[in-house]
Amino acid sequence: MSSHWRVYAISGLLAALQQVLNVEADAHSNAKNLADLNFLCRIIPVADADSSHLANTELSVDSVSELMKLNMTLSSEDWRNKFPKPATPPEEPPAYCKGSTEMDTCKLQYAKWEQAARKSEDKNNLPAKIVYPAKRINSIQGRTARFLIQAALERAIAIEENYNNGAKQIIAKFDEKIQKKLEQAIYGQPKTGKAPTNICVAPAATDRQTSCTVKKTAATVCGTAICLCAKESVSQTGQVCGEATHNADVNFGGPSVAAGYQSISAKCSQSPKPTLTSSYIESLVAAFHARLQTKEHGTRATVYLGTAPNNQDCRAEDNQACVDFTDLSEASASAKIPATYWPSQLMQVAQDLRQVERVLDAKKQAEDQLTALQKEGQQIYSQLQHEEDVGAATTKANVADTASGKTTKCTKQNKTVEECPEAHCNYDDTTKECKTKPGKENTAAGTGDGNAGTTAASTGCARHGTDKTACENDKTDCKKNCAFRKGKNSKYETEKFTAMVVSLSIRNFLFIYVAFVSLVPFYGFLLLL
């Protein structure tokens, strides 16, 4: 290609490129208010913000159900028999509720206990699939474990009731009102069933100067956006908000300029969907006040959003527009500023949201407490398998060695394997008898010690006899092993200290746990309000 045609080709390409650039630039050549509109496009989508985290008000009751199941598993046979497998058809009302003055409440409670009874029958539902025999359940350790689990269950039920009667009601109270207040501040009406052409309540009167104040068109967020962007024939023809400017002229002398919101709605709908939180709304209101500017003129200072006016107000001016918010200025106000303007309405929504957020925090705390109680109950249930049997309080007669030199630990009355102590006995399945293991007999002391003709030396606490000082000094790690008491003949006798209490692990847990649940009632959500 010759240089002559090359020049023509390049010139043609440059001309075409310039034409494209001019077309693209037309919509934004006077977009002086685009940044302010972008900010309003952060507020408007709040009406559709994600509020799913506020909707989940139900407290998880899995922990309560688990504790009811554990309590049922360790309960007496008489109690478990009150919740038999339902007949076909089910008995109505259940025998458990016959004669109840609050039948509906009783039936609801019965259903929960019945469910716990059914779950307790399957070992797969129990911690580590442990099933305890009746002997273990009815032992001192079993009864202690049952008491601890009952205490945990009562605490869990109290937490659940406190939440349902308090915190949950607060959430229900504010949830619906919050959405209504949001839509009122942004659109001036509920948005359900509305289109971009009629969703915005934007009344007008006389002219742009009279209309574009917080008392009239700018009484809503969408109306503020219209005043910021709308064109008027002759007096304001520039597209001060770029492509968001309505194609047709808007008549501020008419009753409404709601149609001017259509193009704005299309652009603002591209904003990311926010999550509804009090802090987000508060930040938007704070940012709005920070964007306001002042135009001093003669005896009046105008507080405005948008392009700086040449006059002392936001009257129509070509290629620029502003919104008059002087009525929000405390310094310019002649009376108390009402809380009905949309920035104040949004702040009220933020306050309501903060109430709900605090209650949801209380809900989380309640669920954490329920989970902790469930884990404690499961630990107590599992720990029962490691506790040694503690029998009834022993006396001199059954602790001391007898004159024969033997203490009988394996009696023929032990008819089953479970009743036969494995540590000292063997169970004869043929004769159905419990017999002492070889080498486990306690023999008498030898006669060579000068005590011939007397009772064999005693073992355990009984060896102290009537020596009160020796008895009380019998300790292990600063803890007494023996206690000294008066017998029926006003003579002091010793008894094994461990027969008076349960094993150390359960005993310590009992005192600490009971003190805790008695002294720390759950009012956390009230303190947060």
FIBA-880066 format. One record per residue: x, y, z of N, C-alpha, C in turn. Coordinates in steps of 0.001 Angstrom, whole numbers, plus 500000, padded with zeros to 6 digits. Layout:
% FIBA-880066
XYZXYZXYZ;...
END
This chain:
% FIBA-880066
500863498810500000500000500000500000500895501234500000;500535502210499116501337503422499029501164504261500271;502103505151500492502048506012501675500815506898501641;500367507256500426499191508112500296497956507416500850;497753506163500422496579505422500915496727505027502400;497982504873502817498212504535504231497763505692505123;498020506904504705497603508082505484496091508155505548;495431507905504387493966507929504381493375506856505316;493967505678505273493453504575506102493601504891507581;494772505410507951495000505736509369494067506849509811;493886507833508929492992508944509265491569508454509461;491155507519508570489805506977508701489616506211509998;490618505415510362490533504650511614490480505574512820;491292506618512804491294507560513926489960508278514042;489372508616512886488075509295512901486997508384513469;487045507103513046486055506147513555486223505934515053;487497505848515487487759505653516917487282506853517722;487522508042517192487079509250517886485568509289517988;484893508818516926483429508798516943482921507849518028;483582506671518142483196505714519184483410506312520558;484561506945520735484863507545522036483878508644522378;483486509414521390482521510487521630481181509919522059;480761508810521407479484508201521755479530507677523186;480660507002523532480774506444524875480861507545525910;481445508680525550481654509750526519480423510600526712;479487510577525780478321511453525865477572511276527175;477341510011527568476525509739528749477198510210530026;478510510393529983479229510727531211479919512086531142;479680512841530088480375514115529935480017515106531033;478805514981531620478395515871532716478020515078533975;478592513880534144478201513007535263478824513478536576;478462514689536980479048515293538178478553514647539477;477382514057539426476793513478540646476895511950540693;477734511387539816477804509933539718478290509301541030;479279509903541680479807509340542928478747509349544026;477981510439544105476923510502545117475824509474544828;475513509274543529474521508256543189475048506862543545;476329506618543265476905505321543629476737505049545123;476893506098545925476721505921547370475271505558547702;474312506261547090472900505939547337472570504525546862;473292504065545835473092502697545347473633501658546323;474312502074547362474694501167548450473584501087549500;472811502147549619471726502165550611470487501440550087;470120501702548832468871501167548276468795499635548347;469854498871548033469752497399548102469567496845549515;469706497675550540469510497190551909468084496669552093;467138497203551304465753496721551390465641495256550979;466618494757550221466634493349549797467815492596550405;468374493122551481469566492526552089469274491130552630;470311490331552721470202488965553243469983489018554754;468824488559555191468496488552556621468263487133557132;468807486146556409468567484749556787469108484433558175;470173485133558580470748484872559899469832485337561023;468841486175560690467886486643561697466662485744561783;466471484896560778465242484095560709465311482831561560;466508482332561821466656481077562568466571481354564065;465361481400564577465149481743565985464968480520566873;464814479336566268464551478142567069465827477653567749;465711477384569026466833476867569800466942475360569587;468140474882569317468337473441569146468070472727570465;467230471687570404466867470936571614467502469548571608;468491469338570764469148468029570712469782467678572054;470359468681572717471020468424574000470013468006575056;468849468647575077467808468286576041467342466857575787;467138466507574525466706465147574178467747464112574595;469023464443574404470092463514574783470111463290576294;469953464367577060469953464230578522468725463465579006;467588463674578354466388462911578711466607461419578455;467276461101577374467552459696577045468475459075578088;469542459791578467470476459269579470469796459116580821;468954460089581156468222460013582419467279458808582422;466623458578581296465718457440581188466496456124581299;467680456067580717468483454841580737468877454446582157;469180455443582996469616455160584366468477455219585373;467253455418584899466115455526585809465712454160586347;464890454196587373464393452951587956463453452253586979;463285450981587189462411450207586310460974450694586404;460543451122587595459178451628587764458934452846586883;459933453738586809459774454946585989459756454594584510;460639453723584089460680453350582669459402452644582241;458799451906583155457572451183582818456383452104582581;456520453364582968455437454322582726455357454730581261;456375454350580490456426454747579081456631453512578208;455645452625578186455761451399577386455651451717575905;456025450741575102455852450909573664454373451103573374;454033452087572542452620452401572311451850451234571710;450644451100572184449772450053571644449258450464570273;448590449551569612447990449841568308446483449639568399;445667450665568312446087452067568188446596452607569525;447344453733569509447886454296570743446774454673571720;447073454530572996446104454867574034445915456375574090;444673456810574165444367458245574160443350458570575258;443712459359576257445069459858576490445941458777577089;447260458975577129448135457984577754447780457804579224;448000456616579725447699456346581134448435457310582043;449617457716581633450429458642582423449709459969582643;448865460379581683448229461694581745446784461645582241;446269460484582515444893460402582991444763461121584326;443785462000584396443583462779585608444344464087585624;445141464357584588445904465602584545444979466790584312;445239467893584994444446469115584817444938469935583628;446118469617583115446670470299581942447020469230580908;445983468720580270446128467557579404447088467803578242;446961468948577558447813469202576394449284469246576789;449564469931577890450948470014578360451474468643578752;450622467863579427451023466528579865451312465625578668;450454465667577666450642464814576494451918465186575737;452203466473575685453428466912575024454656466409575779;454606466522577110455726466057577919455864464539577845;454719463854577838454738462390577747455399461946576445;455078462641575357455649462279574056457173462391574081;457694463405574778459142463575574862459775462441575664;459138462090576801459688461012577622459577459662576903;458485459488576184458311458233575450459391458101574376;459680459200573704460744459177572700462090458839573352;462331459417574535463573459120575252463642457645575634;462489457088576035462448455673576414462772454777575228;462225455109574054462493454284572882463983454365572486;464554455550572562465963455697572204466864454957573184;466481454959574451467316454315575469467345452798575315;466401452236574569466330450787574393467335450264573367;467916451167572591468879450772571561470274451201572006;471161450251572221472496450581572720473278451458571743;472898451432570468473577452276569492473338453756569751;472318454072570537472022455462570872472727455915572145;473452455016572804474067455318574092475555455605573921;476137456435574802477569456734574718478403455457574746;479274455314573753480148454146573623479363452835573604;478067452897573318477183451724573256477191450922574566;477313451652575680477387451005576991475984450799577543;475674449562577927474407449237578585474744448689579968;474210449326581008474521448908582373473458447944582899;473884446912583644472911446011584269472211446711585425;471112446125585872470321446727586948471147446910588211;472057445967588480472878446068589686473702447340589679;474290447666588546475099448879588447474229450127588534;473084450103587873472185451263587891471696451557589296;471431450522590069470882450696591414471953450809592491;473232450776592089474315450932593054474418452390593488;475263452637594493475470454025594936475977454873593782;476935454328593018477458455083591886476385455339590834;475562454335590575474497454492589586473490455544589998;473108455518591275472144456516591754472753457914591749;474039458000592064474713459301592019474781459830590592;475133458962589651475177459374588244473807459831587779;472759459095588206471401459484587827471059460866588383;471455461131589622471192462440590224471888463555589444;473139463324589059473889464339588315473269464599586949;472860463540586273472242463714584954470888464397585086;470138464078586136468870464766586375469100466254586600;470142466590587362470455468003587604470817468710586306;471600468046585459471960468628584163470729468803583284;469821467829583322468596467911582531467719469067582993;467562469219584300466753470322584820467339471666584410;468656471763584442469320473001584028469079473266582543;469176472237581731468973472389580289467542472821579982;466580472230580672465177472604580456464950474056580851;465576474498581944465435475891582380466014476847581344;467155476499580766467766477336579727466846477432578515;466289476303578116465380476280576961464145477138577219;463549477008578401462346477772578726462647479265578815;463775479632579404464139481047579506464295481671578124;464901480933577213465083481462575862463745481610575144;462930480564575175461656480591574448460709481661574983;460749481913576287459839482887576885460385484304576863;461670484461576562462273485787576585462885486186575263;464075485670574998464834486080573822464091485834572516;463487484684572399462786484343571158461651485320570883;460965485760571913459862486703571738460366488059571254;461559488444571697462136489716571260462442489668569769;462984488554569297463282488417567869462003488507567043;460969487810567475459699487827566742459103489230566717;459304489972567782458753491320567891459386492267566883;460707492159566688461413493118565848461534492692564392;461509491420564117461818490922562782460947491556561701;459641491514561880458722492046560868458799493565560788;458949494230561936458995495691561949460235496222561250;461335495514561352462579495967560735462418496088559227;461850495091558578461679495128557130460749496258556717;459674496464557463458739497546557134459418498909557233;460212499105558275460898500387558453461927500618557356;462607499566556944463580499691555862462912500143554570;461849499480554193461155499814552948460545501210553016;460095501620554196459532502956554343460607504018554134;461792503812554695462869504790554563463395504861553135;463459503733552452464070503691551120463073504032550017;461854503478550112460867503673549041459660504499549461;459393504602550734458209505320551195456968504456551250;457099503148550955455970502220550952456507500789550863;455668499784551150456102498392550957456418498134549489;457461497370549224457898497161547841457219495987547149;456488495175547916455853493994547340454870494383546238;455009493763545074454094494007543964454351495293543209;455446495980543492455734497251542831456775497069541731;456697497951540712457644497959539603458542499185539726;459671499229539012460560500392539090459877501714538765;458807501671537995458127502917537620457225503465538720;456835502622539685455923503113540727456332502701542142;457536502154542286457947501713543619458352502877544509;458796503966543912459304505100544685458215506142544929;457998506447546201457084507537546559457889508828546489;457596509670545473458383510880545236457467512036544869;456776512606545845455886513736545557456681514981545157;456079515803544318456721517041543870455728518189543978;456253519402543970455378520582544069456103521811543543;455478522515542657455914523823542148457128523728541237;458309523442541805459539523429541017460592522575541722;461777522502541110462859521666541661463308522183543022;463405523475543162463857524054544428462922523686545579;461633523761545363460650523447546407460578521946546663;460710521164545601460539519711545714461746519013546329;462945519377545925464142518617546296464674518990547674;463829518761548681464210518921550079463838517640550818;464376517487552029464116516285552806462660516206553258;461929517307553138460514517307553517459601516903552367;460140516843551143459274516574549992459797515364549196;460338515613548017460784514514547163461897513701547824;462807514380548508463949513705549131463613513123550500;462329512922550783461926512296552048462235510804552056;462582510241550900462984508835550783464347508769550102;464999507627550204466300507463549554466131507490548041;465104506823547535464894506806546085464544508196545567;463769508973546339463440510341545940464670511225545924;465580510993546871466847511729546887467630511449545605;467630510195545171468341509830543943467724510510542723;466398510644542693465737511317541563466160512777541504;466140513469542650466552514874542677468009515032542263;468813514034542585470237514104542282470507513938540791;469620513223540071469927512808538704468977513330537622;467765513686537955466739513941536936467047515162536067;466634515055534782466724516177533849465401516940533825;465515518210533474464319519023533228464476519700531873;463383519940531199463456520623529908463964522049530111;464884522455529276465448523805529225466373524090530410;465834524030531660466599524495532821467724523551533235;467569522209533013468626521258533408468588520112532416;469481520153531433469456519158530364470610518169530442;471552518377531359472732517514531440472436516188532129;473170515150531709473051513835532345474049513773533510;473654514370534614474580514517535742474836513198536473;474057512157536175474300510824536750474626509807535668;475093510279534510475463509379533436474268508588532926;474467507298532689473416506456532124472258506232533085;472447506571534351471351506427535309470342507563535192;470686508581534409469760509696534218468579509250533357;467364509600533793466158509203533062466150509863531684;465807509076530652465845509592529282464894510762529083;463708510644529650462712511704529473462887512778530540;462438513977530226462496515064531198461511514807532327;461866515261533511461028515097534694460420516442535045;459132516455535339458423517693535652458252517825537168;459085518651537789458993518846539237457813519726539627;457082520225538639455886520996538939454653520123539077;454802518826538737453667517915538813453532517291540193;452551516406540363452316515800541683453354514751542067;454042514141541065454989513076541375456056512986540296;457261512633540726458357512414539780458857510970539906;457978510057540325458352508660540568458909507983539325;458457508398538130458926507766536897460420507979536688;460968509027537278462390509308537122463296508296537806;462699507376538566463506506387539290463811505159538435;463165505008537304463272503778536517464716503475536112;465412504443535531466796504226535101467722504047536297;467440504773537372468250504653538591468134503242539158;466910502706539165466678501360539687467485500324538918;467550500479537589468283499518536762469764499509537115;470327500676537382471745500757537713472025500306539150;471185500731540085471410500371541488471203498880541743;470447498227540871470219496791541046471486495980540807;472513496605540238473777495919539984474693495909541210;474294496595542265475096496613543492475064495240544153;476140494845544822476144493546545513475114493519546633;474524492348546854473513492193547898474196492144549257;473883493086550142474556493109551445473900492167552446;474589491946553551474024491225554690473480492249555673;472283492027556138471616493000556998472195492945558412;472942493985558777473487494102560126473345495538560600;473322495723561899473194497065562465474414497913562127;475597497327562193476814498098561940476884498578560492;476374497769559545476404498188558143475492499395557924;474305499356558475473378500483558313473929501729558996;474483501564560185475060502716560891476191503339560084;476993502510559438478092503044558626477564503804557416;476461503345556836475867504046555692475336505413556101;474658505485557226474119506767557695475257507726558029;476302507215558674477450508061559001478119508575557729;478256507704556719478870508111555457478010509139554731;476689509009554843475797509991554218476034511376554806;476046511475556126476271512781556760477649513332556405;478627512452556222479972512907555878480029513471554460;479134513052553579479133513523552192478444514879552042;477668515272553015476974516557552927477980517710552942;477668518736552148478540519910552061477732521177552344;478457522288552470477808523559552810478084524597551723;477053525313551360477167526446550431476696527699551163;477661528572551483477284529803552187476902530866551159;475826531594551478475346532608550532474488533605551301;475023534804551494474247535846552157473867535457553575;472579535464553836472077535168555186471710533700555370;471903532875554362471483531474554448472604530548553997;472867529516554771473830528484554388473047527234554013;473344526689552858472636525507552365473488524257552582;472900523263553244473545521956553401473005521072552280;473889520539551453473410519870550247474202518601549954;473618517779549061474274516608548483474239516790546980;475366516595546296475407516757544853476368517846544435;476018518545543327476862519598542782476626520901543529;477697521632543807477574522908544522476710523875543715;475652524411544308474778525335543571475423526716543426;475035527414542384475500528788542213474681529751543057;473483529320543437472607530166544241472604529669545691;471675530192546484471616529818547895470697528630548147;470294527945547098469410526793547242469640525840546073;468864524751546030469037523729544993468014523911543881;467909525113543367467027525359542227467618524719540976;466841524678539904467288524060538656468400524885538023;469512524195537707470628524823537006471138523828535976;471475524323534795471866523429533717473181522717534043;473198521414533723474379520568533897474822520398535351;473945520622536289474260520349537687472960520234538478;473046519555539625471860519368540462472309519060541889;471491519467542848471777519154544247470470518886544990;470608518344546197469459518045547046469653518800548354;468646519543548777468742520411549957468433519616551236;469466519453552093469298518775553383469542519729554552;469298520992554322469508521983555381468653521682556606;467493521072556400466605520760557531467185519692558457;468267519028558029468936518067558904470014518719559762;470291519987559515471366520675560219470873521232561548;471459520733562631471081521239563950471405522729564079;472500523152563466472910524551563578471938525489562877;471244524998561857470308525833561106468866525654561551;468600524606562337467219524299562718466703525279563763;465424525629563629464774526510564607463993525713565641;463852524403565414463144523523566350463812522150566322;463341521266567186463902519922567260463695519193565936;464752518554565439464675517831564172463865516554564370;462815516355563595461986515149563772462738513886563368;462313512777563937462953511488563648462301510784562468;461520511520561695460797510915560574461572510971559261;462664511726559191463460511784557973464194510454557780;464444510105556518464954508761556256466288508433556932;467226509382557121468435508998557867468112508561559299;467141509232559939466740508850561296466004507514561295;465204507281560263464503505996560167465490504835560035;466538505041559254467553503993559108468286503749560426;468527504806561187469180504633562486468283503858563447;466972504068563356466050503305564194466085501824563813;466179501556562521466312500169562065467593499554562634;468680500324562622469949499821563156469828499492564641;469113500334565390468918500074566819468093498805567040;467045498641566239466233497421566350467067496182566014;467878496312564974468729495188564587469723494833565689;470232495846566359471188495576567432470533494791568564;469262495099568835468525494325569836468454492854569429;468110492628568179467994491252567684469353490554567716;470395491265567325471738490675567309472186490274568714;471841491085569694472193490746571079471451489492571536;470188489405571131469410488223571501469967486982570806;470389487136569553470983486000568844472301485580569495;473025486551570042474226486210570807473843485399572040;472741485809572695472260485060573861471827483653573454;471239483533572276470850482210571773472083481327571594;473135481909571023474382481151570837474944480723572192;474902481604573174475390481252574505474546480129575107;473228480212574911472343479167575438472668477822574792;472878477817573487473206476568572794474559476024573246;475513476925573504476813476481574011476664475847575391;475819476444576236475594475885577568474902474526577473;473948474413576571473258473133576395474227472055575905;475097472432574984476087471475574485477022471026575602;477426471982576457478305471639577582477604470697578556;476322470961578827475565470079579721475418468684579120;475206468627577817475100467323577144476406466539577285;477529467204577068478822466529577184479067466059578612;478654466871579589478811466469580982477976465228581279;476743465225580770475883464069580976476467462810580361;476997462929579156477598461774578488478848461296579224;479617462250579757480812461883580507480445461157581799;479420461651582477478964460996583711478504459576583407;477739459423582338477233458098581965478387457143581664;479359457608580891480486456747580521481377456451581720;481542457436582617482414457264583774481912456174584711;480618455927584681480034454948585594480653453561585420;481124453251584231481708451925584000483055451764584692;483703452888585052485024452826585672484978452927587188;483798453151587770483683453320589210483593451968589895;484375451808590973484324450573591739483069450540592585;482572449336592823481376449191593646481654449627595070;480730450396595634480796450796597033479552450282597706;479707449387598672478549448777599313477993449633600414;477099449040601191476512449765602305477556449956603388;477256450841604349478199451136605427478561449858606169;479859449647606331480311448426606986480434448622608487;480403447526609232480515447583610692481635446678611141;481892446704612427482949445868612997482717444391612700;481470444006612709481153442589612540481519442073611164;481332442889610137481594442361608809482897442855608199;483661443637608935484962444057608431486075443257609079;485966443060610379487023442348611097487033440879610708;488223440306610768488316438864610554487620438140611697;487003437072611408486319436288612439487303435372613119;486816434762614174487695433862614924488169432710614074;487433432381613080487839431270612215488963431650611283;489235432997611206490339433447610350489927433725608938;488642433687608598488198433938607231487045434933607222;487015435762606185485886436665605966485146436193604727;483880435918604865483111435378603750482734436493602786;483226436422601565482883437395600537482029436779599448;482043435474599343481316434784598292480245433920598945;479025434339598855477936433608599499477117432875598465;476444431849598911475629431057597999474410431842597517;474128432937598234472972433724597789473269434454596476;474544434535596112474909435159594845474605434185593715;473388434219593230472898433194592311473275433430590848;473715434645590519474010434939589113475454435369588963;475926435361587711477299435774587432477517437221587853;476493438078587578476640439489587895476798439728589386;476155438894590203476192439083591653477458438511592279;478203437754591556479396437086592085480621437973591874;481254438523592934482410439423592784483576438713592112;484008439213590970485072438554590217486418438636590916;486614439695591726487924439904592337488281438795593322;487294438231594016487569437263595070486885435916594847;486039435816593847485205434624593733485198434052592319;484826432787592251484564432110590986483108431658590986;482478431769589824481074431355589732481004429943589161;480350429046589936480170427654589516478855427563588758;478961427476587439477759427487586611476934426215586803;477592425129587253476877423858587442475992423911588675;476590424342589791475835424382591060475154425723591281;475443426684590369474871428025590496475263428652591834;476574428494592191477059429026593456478281429910593209;478480430832594151479621431737594112480626431262595159;481850430889594731482822430289595638484095431126595679;484717431115596851485935431900597052487079431344596214;487847432275595582489000431856594804490098431333595730;490852430343595304491977429836596104492984430950596379;493440431037597633494435432041597991493848433367598381;492496433523598295491848434782598632491309434794600049;491470433635600786490952433595602142491842434425603049;491238435088604041491980435838605048492209434924606246;493438434507606477493730433568607563494036434299608837;493885433593609965494134434200611269495613434351611496;495939435218612457497341435421612807497902434180613482;499194433958613354499829432780613958499823432867615482;499928431740616100499892431718617565501225432063618172;502247432168617352503565432436617900503773433877618300;502778434746618138502967436155618440502525436504619844;502184435490620644501808435748622019500353436064622183;499562436024621110498147436363621200497275435147621040;497798434002621404497016432785621243495764432864622072;494694432333621493493423432315622203492618433573622013;493154434600621277492409435842621043491937435877619608;491094436845619310490595437020617944491739437420617031;491715436930615804492779437247614852492879438744614637;494069439191614212494278440622613979493330441125612910;492725442235613169491769442816612226492496443578611137;491775443761610041492331444537608937491444445740608670;491929446684607809491144447868607462490967448766608680;489868449507608699489596450429609797489372449684611105;488929448435611009488606447677612219489838447405613069;491013447514612454492222447205613226492477448229614331;491836449409614229492027450439615247491206450162616491;490208449295616353489374448972617511488737450216618093;488933450425619408488340451595620084489347452715620249;490443452634619510491465453689619579491052454833618661;490397455842619233489857456951618448490964457729617745;492075457968618431493167458752617842493750458064616619;494001456759616741494555456005615610493590455984614438;492312455883614759491294455867613699491287457170612925;491285458304613651491189459608612989492464459969612251;493596459373612640494861459661611965495107458767610752;494195457844610495494319456968609326493913457768608087;494901458287607335494631459182606203495452458768604993;494972459179603845495699459035602585495602460351601831;496751460978601581496761462284600894495848463271601600;495986463375602911495238464339603720493755464043603791;493324462885603307491910462542603353491720461351604286;490717461446605163490458460386606133490017459102605441;490574457995605927490132456694605453489055456097606352;489044456517607636488128455929608607487408457013609388;486238456670609893485478457570610748485169456854612055;484991457614613122484777457045614454483378457400614918;482578456455615296481214456723615715480850455865616916;479790456286617599479282455514618723478365454416618225;478498453217618804477636452106618447476379452098619285;475608451071619099474323451009619791474483450908621302;475691450461621765475946450338623200476762451512623717;476742452643622996477474453852623363478973453630623376;479429452569622712480848452326622562481278452747621166;482488453290621064482980453738619772483339452566618888;482920452644617661483246451635616674483797452320615434;484593451621614673485125452177613424484326451650612249;484257452460611216483626451985609985484422452499608804;484417451746607774485175452113606578484640453417606000;485524454421605862485086455747605429484507455716604031;485067454873603185484577454836601801483184454274601706;482670453672602774481303453178602736480304454299602932;480782455478603384479880456596603649479743457513602448;480635457409601492480632458325600352480824457539599079;480578458181597985480839457555596699482292457761596347;482731457187595269484125457300594873484502458751594651;485818459037594744486301460410594729485901461165593478;486019460537592309485740461258591067484302461727591000;483350460876591337481943461267591294481629462250592414;482215462021593618481891462886594749482302464334594475;483548464525594024484010465879593740483185466526592648;482867465761591610482067466313590520480681466724591002;480118465932591907478786466225592435478754467574593128;479700467802594067479683469050594821479929470251593920;480906470139593032481211471257592140480048471545591214;479475470479590655478389470657589689477147471247590338;476754470704591489475540471194592151475705472645592552;476904473010593052477143474401593421477048475305592210;477581474816591093477563475632589877476149475882589370;475381474810589223474048474971588644473118475711589590;473435475747590897472574476427591853472843477923591898;474089478304591630474483479689591834474591480499590562;474518479847589400474698480590588156473486480426587265;472371481041587557471200480963586676471458481675585373;470749481233584362470975481804583025470099483030582807;470763484194582924470101485429582538471004486216581604;471844485525580879472806486196580019472171487090578989;471067486609578413470470487415577340469880488707577871;469435488729579158468885489946579745469978490988579953;471185490534580325472285491451580546472746492097579254;472487491413578157472928491946576870471971492965576294;470732492991576799469734493879576207469970495322576631;
END
